[in-house]
Amino acid sequence: MFYPRRRQHARSCSSRSSESARLERFFTKVNGEYLVTKSVRDCCIFARQNLTKDPPFTRLDLVSCRNVMIYLGPVLQRRVMGIFHYALRPNGYLLLGSSETVGSSLDQFGIVDRKHRIYRKKPGSVRIVGDFERAAHRDRPVRVRMNEEVPSPTGLFHEADRVLLSRYAPAGVLINENMEIVQFRGRTSAFLEPAPGSASLNLLKMAREGLLVELRATIHSARKTDSAARREGIHVKNNGGTITVNIEVIPFVAGNKERFQLVIFEEVSQPIEKSAAPKRWLGKKSKASKGESDGGSQLSRLKRELEATREYLQSIIEEQETMNEELRSANEETQSSNEELQSTNEELETAKEELQSTNEELTTLNEELENRNQELNVVNSDLINLLTAVDIPHPHARQRTAHPPLQSRRAADLESHPFRPRALDQ
């Protein structure tokens, strides 16, 4: 970890030509070591940070956390992902290690580059579970803002717009590509309710009875045509009764190129039948006509539901055909890859056989060399024994024995000289 304005040295820096310019620009050589320049240190904040205990930073553009999540458990990973989501600004990026993923936090981060583990923050609020430790320096002076914020007319106008929208705008929800609700707009309790079981924000799971088929078909139609889709006269069961609802789905693309859909619910008020006719006119004929009208409305509703079901089944069939084509192409790619792997395996087996034959040849050659070495050792030992047994005189010694001594030669010269002295007794 790093501390503010502490010297951070980079030892053993190479002196290559490609790095010399960077060293001169960003480092200063001090006593054989390289010190980061002050201009670079002023741009950075060095601090000790505990991911799970310390309060997170905010409004970050990039969080790089590589080879850390693999050492954490699932519960702690979920908590750390929520902290990262809170710390990043909208459209901020998260960089993980090559063996790490966001796991079950796909509702918080979208995939940008699967290979390099780059993710982008998804819009939405995430509640961070747990308490953070207070800062160690409690006596740190608190900065007092000299310029107090003055409410601007723009903020006033936004507040007025919010009040009007909350009162008169239709209820709706904002969903992402996974059908997960990102935001509730207005009162949606008449159309949505929490599903039993584990908590979920999936729109289709929260739809009330009678709304599921039409809602799914409308969303699919809007996504397919990339334009607004609308369905009217949908009968939804609510608190033991039935209400008529119109739904409209409007797709759009956010600033980070992520697709969203705005689902709007409109409750149709039932017309109040005003009749000033006396009760005596209400006879069997009126009852029969009322029954026929009820039967006709029910028949038309069933026809609409059947048509919606047919469209949904048709969309499912089209998606299934698309998936079959993708699976077929993936199967072909897998087969081609399998053939390539088989050919590579055959080449490896051939190379293995060649290596085995080469190894056998090397083994044979090594044995021959060992035999030659043993023979040379035997011959060397024989020569040593021969030289030890036979005493061969030294060449200089032979030269000295070949020539008689100097005294002998002088005696021979005196014997052969004509004027050599004779003995007195002669």
C-alpha positions in Angstrom: 0.0 0.0 0.0 1.0 3.6 -0.5 1.0 6.7 1.6 0.8 10.4 0.5 4.0 11.9 -0.8 6.1 8.9 0.2 9.0 8.1 -2.0 8.3 5.3 -4.3 11.4 3.9 -5.9 11.7 1.7 -8.9 14.9 -0.4 -8.5 16.8 -2.1 -11.2 15.5 0.1 -14.0 17.0 -0.9 -17.3 18.8 1.7 -19.4 17.3 0.8 -22.7 16.9 3.6 -25.3 13.1 3.1 -25.4 12.8 3.7 -21.7 15.3 6.5 -21.3 12.8 9.2 -22.4 10.2 7.9 -19.9 12.8 7.8 -17.1 13.9 11.4 -17.8 10.3 12.6 -18.0 8.7 10.8 -15.0 11.7 9.9 -12.8 14.6 11.7 -11.1 17.8 9.7 -10.4 18.8 10.1 -6.7 21.8 8.1 -5.3 21.5 5.4 -8.0 17.8 5.0 -7.6 14.8 6.5 -9.5 12.3 8.7 -7.7 8.9 9.5 -9.2 8.7 13.2 -10.0 6.6 15.6 -8.0 4.2 16.4 -10.9 3.2 12.7 -11.1 2.8 12.3 -7.3 0.6 15.4 -7.2 -1.8 13.7 -9.7 -2.2 10.6 -7.5 -3.7 9.9 -4.1 -1.9 7.2 -2.2 -3.9 5.7 0.7 -4.3 2.4 2.5 -7.7 1.0 1.7 -9.5 -2.0 3.1 -12.2 -3.2 0.6 -14.5 -4.6 3.2 -14.2 -2.2 6.2 -13.2 1.2 4.9 -15.7 3.6 3.3 -15.3 3.5 -0.5 -14.2 6.3 -2.7 -16.9 7.8 -5.0 -17.2 9.0 -8.6 -14.3 6.9 -9.9 -13.9 6.3 -13.6 -12.0 3.0 -13.3 -11.5 0.4 -10.5 -8.8 -2.2 -11.1 -9.0 -5.1 -8.8 -7.0 -8.0 -10.2 -6.4 -11.4 -8.5 -8.2 -10.4 -5.3 -11.7 -11.7 -5.7 -10.5 -15.3 -6.1 -9.5 -15.3 -2.4 -12.9 -14.1 -1.2 -16.0 -16.1 -0.5 -19.3 -15.7 -2.3 -20.9 -13.5 0.4 -17.8 -11.2 0.6 -17.6 -11.1 -3.2 -21.2 -9.8 -3.4 -20.5 -7.2 -0.8 -17.3 -6.0 -2.6 -19.1 -5.8 -5.9 -21.8 -3.6 -4.3 -19.0 -1.4 -3.0 -17.5 -1.1 -6.5 -20.9 -0.3 -8.0 -21.3 2.5 -5.5 -17.8 3.8 -6.0 -18.0 4.1 -9.8 -19.5 7.0 -11.6 -22.2 6.2 -14.3 -20.6 4.2 -17.1 -17.5 3.6 -15.0 -15.4 0.6 -15.7 -14.3 -2.4 -13.6 -11.2 -4.4 -14.4 -10.7 -7.8 -12.9 -8.1 -10.6 -13.2 -8.0 -13.1 -16.0 -9.5 -15.8 -13.7 -12.2 -13.6 -12.1 -15.7 -12.6 -13.0 -18.5 -10.6 -11.5 -20.3 -13.8 -10.6 -23.9 -13.2 -9.6 -23.6 -9.4 -10.0 -24.5 -9.3 -13.6 -27.4 -7.0 -12.6 -24.8 -4.4 -11.6 -22.2 -4.7 -14.3 -22.4 -5.3 -18.0 -19.7 -7.1 -20.0 -17.5 -4.9 -22.2 -14.6 -7.3 -23.0 -15.1 -10.9 -21.8 -11.5 -11.9 -22.7 -9.8 -9.1 -20.8 -12.4 -9.1 -18.0 -13.6 -5.5 -18.5 -17.0 -4.6 -17.2 -19.2 -1.4 -17.2 -21.4 -0.2 -14.4 -25.1 -0.6 -15.0 -27.5 2.2 -13.8 -29.4 1.6 -10.7 -29.0 1.9 -7.0 -27.4 -0.9 -4.9 -27.7 -1.0 -1.1 -24.4 -1.7 0.6 -24.9 -4.1 3.4 -22.8 -3.6 6.6 -21.2 -0.8 8.5 -17.9 0.8 7.8 -15.3 1.6 10.4 -14.8 5.3 11.2 -11.7 7.0 10.1 -8.7 6.7 12.5 -8.1 10.4 12.5 -11.2 11.7 14.2 -9.6 15.0 15.1 -9.1 16.0 11.5 -10.4 19.5 10.8 -13.6 19.7 8.9 -13.6 21.9 5.8 -16.3 24.6 6.0 -17.8 25.6 2.8 -17.5 29.3 2.4 -20.0 29.5 -0.5 -23.3 28.0 0.6 -25.3 26.4 -2.1 -28.1 28.7 -3.3 -31.1 27.0 -4.9 -31.1 27.8 -8.6 -34.2 28.2 -10.8 -33.2 25.1 -12.7 -33.5 23.0 -9.6 -36.8 24.5 -8.8 -38.1 23.7 -12.3 -36.9 20.1 -12.0 -38.7 19.8 -8.7 -41.9 21.1 -10.3 -41.6 18.6 -13.1 -41.1 15.8 -10.7 -44.2 16.7 -8.8 -46.3 16.9 -12.0 -44.9 13.6 -13.3 -45.5 11.8 -10.0 -49.2 13.0 -10.0 -50.3 12.9 -13.6 -47.9 10.7 -15.5 -48.9 7.1 -16.0 -47.4 4.3 -13.9 -44.6 2.3 -15.4 -41.3 0.6 -14.9 -37.9 0.7 -16.5 -36.4 -2.7 -17.4 -33.1 -3.8 -19.0 -32.4 -6.6 -21.5 -32.7 -9.3 -18.8 -36.3 -8.2 -17.9 -35.0 -6.9 -14.6 -36.7 -3.8 -13.2 -34.3 -0.9 -12.9 -36.7 1.7 -11.7 -40.4 2.0 -10.6 -42.2 5.1 -11.8 -45.5 5.9 -10.1 -47.8 3.5 -8.3 -47.6 0.0 -10.0 -49.2 -2.1 -7.3 -52.4 -2.5 -9.4 -50.4 -4.2 -12.1 -47.4 -5.8 -10.3 -46.9 -7.7 -7.1 -44.0 -9.4 -5.5 -43.8 -13.1 -6.5 -43.7 -15.7 -3.7 -40.3 -17.3 -3.0 -36.9 -15.7 -3.3 -36.9 -12.0 -3.9 -36.8 -11.0 -7.5 -37.2 -7.9 -9.6 -38.0 -9.8 -12.8 -41.0 -8.1 -14.5 -42.6 -11.3 -15.8 -42.5 -12.8 -12.3 -44.2 -9.8 -10.8 -46.9 -9.4 -13.3 -50.5 -10.0 -12.0 -52.8 -12.7 -13.4 -54.0 -11.9 -16.9 -51.2 -9.5 -17.7 -48.3 -12.0 -18.3 -49.1 -13.1 -21.8 -49.9 -9.7 -23.3 -47.0 -8.1 -21.5 -44.5 -10.6 -22.8 -45.8 -10.4 -26.3 -45.7 -6.6 -26.3 -42.1 -6.5 -25.0 -41.0 -9.0 -27.6 -42.7 -7.0 -30.4 -41.1 -3.8 -29.3 -37.7 -5.4 -29.1 -38.1 -7.0 -32.5 -39.3 -3.9 -34.4 -37.2 -1.5 -32.2 -40.2 0.8 -32.0 -43.1 1.4 -29.5 -45.6 -1.4 -29.2 -49.1 -1.0 -27.6 -51.8 -3.4 -26.4 -55.3 -2.3 -25.2 -58.2 -3.8 -23.4 -56.3 -6.3 -21.2 -58.3 -7.6 -18.3 -56.1 -8.0 -15.1 -57.3 -9.5 -11.9 -56.8 -7.2 -8.9 -58.0 -7.7 -5.3 -60.8 -10.1 -6.3 -62.0 -7.9 -9.2 -61.0 -7.2 -12.7 -59.6 -4.0 -14.2 -58.9 -3.1 -17.9 -55.4 -2.0 -18.6 -53.6 -0.7 -21.7 -49.8 -1.3 -21.9 -47.2 0.4 -24.0 -43.5 -0.5 -24.4 -41.1 2.1 -25.6 -37.5 0.9 -26.3 -34.5 3.2 -26.2 -30.7 3.2 -26.0 -28.9 4.8 -23.1 -25.7 6.8 -23.3 -23.6 3.7 -22.6 -25.2 2.0 -25.6 -27.2 -0.3 -23.4 -30.8 -1.1 -24.4 -33.7 -0.4 -22.1 -37.5 -0.5 -22.3 -40.0 1.7 -20.6 -43.2 -0.2 -19.8 -46.2 2.1 -19.2 -49.5 0.9 -17.6 -52.7 2.8 -18.2 -55.8 1.8 -16.3 -59.0 2.3 -18.3 -61.9 3.6 -16.3 -65.1 1.7 -16.7 -67.9 3.8 -18.2 -70.9 4.4 -15.9 -74.1 3.4 -17.5 -76.7 6.1 -17.0 -80.3 5.0 -17.4 -83.4 7.0 -16.5 -85.7 4.3 -17.7 -88.2 3.0 -15.1 -87.7 -0.4 -13.6 -90.7 -1.8 -15.4 -88.8 -1.7 -18.7 -86.1 -4.0 -17.2 -87.4 -7.3 -18.2 -86.1 -10.5 -19.6 -85.2 -8.9 -22.8 -82.7 -6.5 -21.1 -81.2 -9.3 -19.1 -80.7 -11.4 -22.2 -79.1 -8.5 -24.1 -76.8 -7.9 -21.1 -75.8 -11.5 -21.0 -75.1 -11.4 -24.8 -73.0 -8.3 -24.4 -71.0 -9.9 -21.5 -70.5 -13.1 -23.6 -69.4 -11.0 -26.5 -66.9 -9.0 -24.5 -65.6 -12.2 -23.0 -65.3 -13.8 -26.4 -63.4 -10.8 -27.8 -61.1 -10.9 -24.8 -60.4 -14.6 -25.3 -59.8 -13.9 -29.0 -57.2 -11.2 -28.1 -55.5 -13.5 -25.6 -55.5 -16.3 -28.2 -54.0 -13.9 -30.7 -51.4 -12.8 -28.2 -50.5 -16.3 -27.4 -50.2 -17.2 -31.1 -47.9 -14.2 -31.6 -45.8 -15.2 -28.6 -45.6 -18.8 -29.8 -44.6 -17.6 -33.2 -41.8 -15.4 -31.7 -40.7 -18.4 -29.6 -40.5 -20.5 -32.8 -38.5 -17.8 -34.6 -36.1 -17.6 -31.6 -35.9 -21.3 -31.5 -35.0 -21.4 -35.2 -32.4 -18.7 -34.7 -31.0 -20.6 -31.8 -30.9 -23.8 -33.9 -29.0 -22.0 -36.6 -26.5 -20.7 -34.1 -26.2 -24.1 -32.6 -25.7 -25.6 -36.0 -23.0 -23.2 -36.9 -21.4 -23.7 -33.5 -21.6 -27.5 -34.1 -19.9 -27.1 -37.4 -17.2 -24.9 -35.8 -16.8 -27.5 -33.1 -16.4 -30.3 -35.7 -13.8 -28.3 -37.7 -12.0 -27.6 -34.4 -12.2 -31.3 -33.6 -10.8 -32.2 -37.0 -8.0 -29.8 -36.5 -7.3 -31.2 -33.1 -7.3 -34.7 -34.5 -4.8 -33.7 -37.2 -2.7 -31.9 -34.6 -2.9 -35.1 -32.4 -1.7 -37.2 -35.4 1.2 -34.8 -36.0 2.1 -35.0 -32.3 2.0 -38.7 -32.4 4.2 -38.8 -35.5 6.6 -36.3 -33.8 6.5 -38.6 -30.7 7.5 -41.6 -32.8 10.3 -39.7 -34.4 11.5 -38.5 -31.0 11.4 -42.1 -29.7 13.4 -43.4 -32.7 15.9 -40.5 -32.3 16.1 -41.4 -28.6 16.8 -45.0 -29.5 19.5 -44.0 -31.9 21.0 -41.7 -29.3 20.9 -44.5 -26.8 22.7 -46.9 -29.2 25.3 -44.2 -30.0 25.8 -43.7 -26.3 26.3 -47.4 -25.7 28.9 -47.5 -28.6 30.7 -44.5 -27.1 30.7 -46.1 -23.7 32.2 -49.3 -25.3 34.9 -47.2 -27.1 35.6 -45.4 -23.8 36.1 -48.7 -22.0 38.4 -50.0 -24.8 40.4 -46.8 -24.6 40.7 -47.2 -20.9 41.9 -50.8 -21.3 44.5 -49.8 -23.9 45.6 -46.9 -21.7 46.1 -49.2 -18.7 48.1 -51.7 -20.9 50.4 -48.9 -22.1 50.9 -47.7 -18.5 51.8 -51.3 -17.5 54.1 -51.7 -20.4 56.0 -48.5 -19.7 56.2 -49.5 -16.1 57.6 -53.0 -16.9 60.2 -52.0 -19.5 62.9 -49.5 -18.3 63.6 -47.5 -21.3 66.6 -45.1 -20.7 66.3 -41.5 -21.2 67.6 -40.1 -24.6 70.2 -37.8 -22.8 71.3 -40.8 -20.8 72.1 -42.7 -24.0 74.1 -39.8 -25.4 76.3 -39.7 -22.3 77.0 -43.4 -22.4 77.8 -43.3 -26.2 80.7 -40.9 -25.7 83.6 -41.9 -23.4 84.5 -39.7 -20.6 86.9 -36.9 -21.1 89.7 -38.5 -19.0 89.6 -41.7 -21.0 89.9 -39.8 -24.3 92.9 -37.9 -22.9 94.6 -41.2 -21.9 94.0 -42.7 -25.3 95.5 -39.6 -26.9 98.6 -40.0 -24.8 99.0 -43.6 -25.7 98.9 -42.9 -29.4 101.1 -39.8 -29.3 104.7 -40.4 -30.6 106.3 -38.3 -28.0 104.6 -39.9 -25.1 106.9 -40.3 -22.0 108.4 -43.7 -21.3 109.0 -45.3 -17.9 112.5 -45.0 -16.3 113.0 -48.7 -15.9 112.9 -49.3 -19.5 
